[in-house]
């Protein structure tokens, strides 16, 4: 059985910038707190091993993470040829009164650009 090595350092800002997301959008999309992202990018905190692992997967294959987190929304985005608005339930303190938040789904063109 091969040992798995966990990334020691991740550049959160570089990952987020490659995806073309704001800190808030990155936070909402992948479930990190906005404060954590700000602290990671500001160098005041370092992501713990599970967060570093998820950030590494997001960096290498964001479509896989999006599919795993919300398969229905991702499938709907891929099926359509343009961006659509989908309602996604987010397990966060900042939910609106109905417990849902509006989020743009990724188009097939956007997914191809992200995964390259």
N, C-alpha and C positions, 0 to 999 in steps of 0.2 A: 504494500500500500504506500503510495507516494505521499509525502508530507505537503500540505498546502501552506504556501507562504502568504502572509497577509501584507498588504502595502503598508509601509511605514509612514510615508508622506503622500498626501494628495493635494493638488492645487485646485481647490474648490472654485476659485474665481475663474481659472482657465477653463475648467469643465463647463461652468455656467456660461461663460462667454462663447465657447464653441457652439453651444446650443442656442445662442442668441436670446437668452432669457435674462430678465431682471432678477434681482434677489427674491422679490415677492413671488414672481412666477415660478422660479425654481423651487421655492419653499412650498407653494401650493401643489405643484405638479408631483413632487417626489416625497412630500410628507415631512420634511425637515422644518423645524421652527425657524422663523425669520431671524430671531435673535441668534440662534446657533450659526446660521450662515454668516451673519454679520461678524460674529466673534471669530469664526474660522478664517474668514477672509482678512480680518484685521490682525490676525496673528495672536489674539488674546487667548484663544483656546485651540486645541487640536482635536479633530474628530476621533472618537474611540474606535476600536477595531471593527465592530459591526458597521458603523457609519462609513469608515474608510473602505470597507469591502463593497458596500452598496454604491458609494461614490465611484469606485473603480469600475463596477459593472455599468453604471450610468455613463461613464466616460467611454467605455469600449462598445456598449450596445444599448443605447437609451431606449430603442424600440422594444427590446426584451423586457425592460423594467416597466415601461408603459403598458405593455401587453399583460404582464403579470399583475400589475396593480389594478387595471381596469380593462379586462378583455373586451367587454361589450362596447365601450367608448372607442377603443382602438380599432376594433373591427368595423365599426360604423364609419370611422374616419377613413380607413383604407378603402371601404366600399364606395365612398363618395369621391368625386373628382375635385372637390373644393373643400375649403375649411368649413366646418360646421360647429355650431355651439351645442355642447352636450351638458347635461346636468350630472355632476359627479358628487357622490356623498364623500365628504372628507372627514376623517377622524381627527379633528382639531378643535381647539377652543374658539376659533374665529368663524365658526359656521354661522350662516344667516339663520333667521328664525325657523326656516323649514328644514334646516339641517343639510342643505345642498348649496353648492356654489357653481356658478357658471364658469365654464372653462372651454377654450377652443381646443378642438381635437386636431390631431396632426393629419395633414393630407399626405397621400403617397409620395408626393414630391418632397415634402418636408422630411419625411422619414428617410428617404434616400439620402438627402443632404445631411441629416444628422448622423446616419450610420456609416458614412464614408470616412 
